[in-house]
Amino acid sequence: MALLKLEQQPSDPEHYCLRSFRNRAMNYHRSLWRRLSRELESIRWFERRGDTSEAEAEAVRCLANLPAEQREAIVLKIWNDLTFEAIGDLLGISPNTVAGRYRYGLNKLRFV
C-alpha cells in the first residue's frame, strides 16, 4: 500500500517493498514490546500487593485523612518527585499555592 501511495515510483520497487515490509515488521515488534513493558509496569504502579508494610499502611491511612488538595500536593511532590512549578502547571494553580498546600499537609501529618 505504501508503494501505491507514493507520488513517484522508486528506482527499485522490489527493494522498496522489501525494505518497507522489514521496517514495518520491526516497528510492530518494537511497539509490541513497549506496550507489554508498559502494561507490566502499570501492574507495579496500580495493582495492590499483599506484602505492604505496616509503615506503608499507616502512611496511606494518614494521607486519607487530609483534604484532597493537600494529599494531591504531597503525593505529586514526594512520590512523583515533581517540583512545585510542575505541580502548579499540572493542576492549573500557582506554585506558591502548591507549596502552601504541601506545607499545610505536612504540618497536619506531623501532629497525627
N, C-alpha and C positions, 0 to 999 in steps of 0.2 A: 504494500500500500504506500509506503514511503517513497518508493521509486516512482510510482504513478503520480504522486503529488508534486514531484519536482518540476520546476519550470523548464530547466534544461536537462537533457539526457546526459548522464555521466559518461565519461570516455570509456569506462569498462563496466557495463551494467552488472555483469556476473560478480565481479569483485565487490561492487557496491552492495549488492544483495547479501553476499556472504558477510561482509563487514557489518552491515546494518542488522542482520539477524544475530550475529555474535554480540554486538553492543547491547541490543535489546535483551538478550538472554542474560548477559552479565548484570544489566541494570535490574532485571527481575530478581536475580539471585541476591544481589546486594539489598534490595528493598525488602525481600523476604526475611533476611537475617536481621535487618534493622527493626522490622516490625516485631519479630519474635523476641529480640532483646528488649524492646520497649515493653512488650507485654509481660515478660518475666520481671523487669524492673518495677512495673506497676504493682505486681503482686507484693513485692517487698515494701512498697510505699503504702498500699491501701488495704491489704489483707491483714487481718488480725492474726497474731501468732499466740500460741498458748504459753510461751515462755517469757511473759512480761514480768519484769522485776517489781518488787513492792514499791521502790522509789519511782518507777515509771508510772505505776498505777496511782500513786499519791500525787504526782505532778499533773496527771490528767484530771484527777478529782479537783485539785486546787484551781486549775485553769477553767474548769467548767463553772466555777462559782464567780468568775469575773464577768463583767459586761462584755458583750460580743466585740465591741470596738477595741477594748484593751487586750482581750485574748488574741484577736487577729494581729494586732501590732506586735505582741510578744512572739507569737508563732512565726510570723514572717521575719522578724529580726533574728531570733535565736536559731530556729530550725532551718530556715531557708537562707540565713546569712545575708539578708538584704540590708542595704543602707536605708536610713530614714528617707532620703530623697527618692530612692527606688520604690519604697513602700508608698510614699506620697503620690508618686506618678501612677502606681498601680491602683490605688484607691481613689484618686482624684481629689486629694486633700494636700495641705501644705506639709512639708517635712517637720515643721515645728509642732503641728497638731499631732503628727505621728509620734514624735519624741515625747510629747506630753502624755499621750495615751500609754505609751510604753512605760514611762516613769511612774505614772499613777498605778498601772497594773502591777509593776514590780513591788511598789510600796505595799499594795494590798496583799501580795503574796508573802511578803516578809512577816506580816502580822497574823498570818493564818496559822 
